[in-house]
Amino acid sequence: MAAPSPKHQEGLKAARLLMVLSSISPLFILWAIRGNSLIPDLWFVTFFAMMVILPNVFLCLRIHTAKKQADKRILTVGKAEDHRDHVLVYLFAMLLPFYSEDLGSWRGLSATVAALGFIVFLFWHLNLHYMNLIFAVLGYHVFTVYPPADDGNPLSGKKRYALITRCVSLALGDQLVAYRLSDTVYLEAKT
C-alpha cells in the first residue's frame, strides 16, 4: 500500500508570524497613543512599542538575510492579480474597527485581544503576511502571481505566491528576480 503523499507545508512559520505582527503594527501605534485606564502607561506603551519595533526589525533582518544569502528566485509570471485594494480592505476591516474598541474594561480588553488573536491567526493561516503598510508607503505594489501552466512542471500555474515589487503592472511571461521572504512571499530585487 502506497504511503499518502505529504501535504505541502509552508515553511518559515516564525517568520510568517512576525511578518503578520509587523503588518498590524499601525494598530499597535494607535492603541499606544490612545492608552488604557486599566494598565499604567509605562507598561502599556512599552508593550505596544515592542510589538511595533520587534516584528518590524525582524522584517528588516529577514530582508537583509535574504539579500546576504542571495536567497533569490527567478519568477516567471503566468497570471498576476494586483492587490492594491487589499491595503484598503486591511485598513477598513481591521484598523478602524479595532481602534474604536473599548479598552477601558477588563472584559473589553480581553474581547479585543481575543479578536486580535483570531485576526493574527487568519492572516498567518491564509498567507496574508505580505500585507504591510510599510511596503505601501515605500511605493511597492503587491501582486498575487501564478506561474505559467505550460512549463512542464505539474505544479506550475497552481502554486501562487505574493510578489512585492515597484512595478505597476505585470504581464504574461515577465521574468523577475526576487528575494524569498517566506515560501510564498517574494520581494523583487533591484535591477
NORZIQUI-V731127 format. One record per pair of residues at least 4 apart in sequence whose C-alpha atoms are under 7 Angstrom apart, sorted by the first residue. I is the first residue (numbers start at 1). GAP is how many residues later the second one is. Records with the same first field share a line. If there is no record, write none. Layout:
# NORZIQUI-V731127
I: GAP, GAP
This chain:
# NORZIQUI-V731127
10: 173
11: 171, 172
12: 4, 170
13: 4
14: 4
15: 4
16: 4, 108, 113, 166
17: 4, 107
18: 4, 37
19: 4, 36, 40, 110
20: 4, 100, 103, 104, 109
21: 4, 34
22: 30, 33, 34
23: 106, 108, 109, 110
24: 4
25: 4, 26, 27
26: 4
27: 4, 68, 72
28: 4, 20, 23, 24
29: 4, 19
30: 4, 69
31: 4, 68
32: 12, 13, 16
35: 6
36: 67, 68
37: 67
38: 66, 67
39: 4, 5
40: 4
41: 4
42: 4
43: 4
44: 4
45: 4
46: 4
47: 4
48: 4
49: 4
50: 4
51: 4
52: 4
53: 4
54: 4
55: 4
56: 4
57: 4
58: 4
59: 4
60: 4
61: 4
62: 4, 119
63: 4, 118
64: 4
65: 4
66: 4, 5, 113, 114, 115
67: 4, 112
71: 108, 109
72: 105, 106, 107, 108
73: 104, 105, 106
74: 101, 102, 103, 104
75: 100, 101, 102
76: 71, 72, 97, 98, 99, 100
77: 68, 69, 70, 71, 94, 95, 96, 97, 98
78: 67, 68, 69, 70, 79, 94, 95
79: 66, 67, 68, 93
80: 63, 64, 65, 66, 90
81: 62, 63, 64
82: 60, 61, 62
83: 59, 60
84: 57, 58
85: 4
86: 4
87: 4
88: 4
89: 4
90: 4
91: 4, 5
92: 4
93: 4
94: 4
95: 4
96: 4
97: 4
101: 11
102: 6, 7
103: 5, 6
104: 4, 5
105: 4
106: 4
107: 4
108: 4
109: 4
110: 4
111: 4
112: 4
113: 4
114: 4
115: 4
116: 4
117: 4
118: 4
119: 4
120: 4
121: 4
122: 4
123: 4, 5, 6
124: 4, 5
130: 55
132: 4
133: 4
134: 4
135: 4, 5
136: 4, 5
139: 27
140: 24, 25, 26
141: 23, 24, 25, 26, 27
142: 20, 21, 22, 23
143: 19, 20, 21
144: 16, 17, 18, 19
145: 15, 16, 17, 18
146: 11, 12, 13, 14, 15
147: 9, 10
148: 8, 9
149: 7, 8
155: 4
161: 23, 24
162: 22, 23, 24
163: 22, 23, 24, 25
164: 22, 23, 24
165: 22, 23
170: 4
176: 12
177: 11, 12
178: 8, 9, 10, 11
179: 7, 8, 9, 10
180: 5, 6, 7
181: 4, 5, 6
182: 4
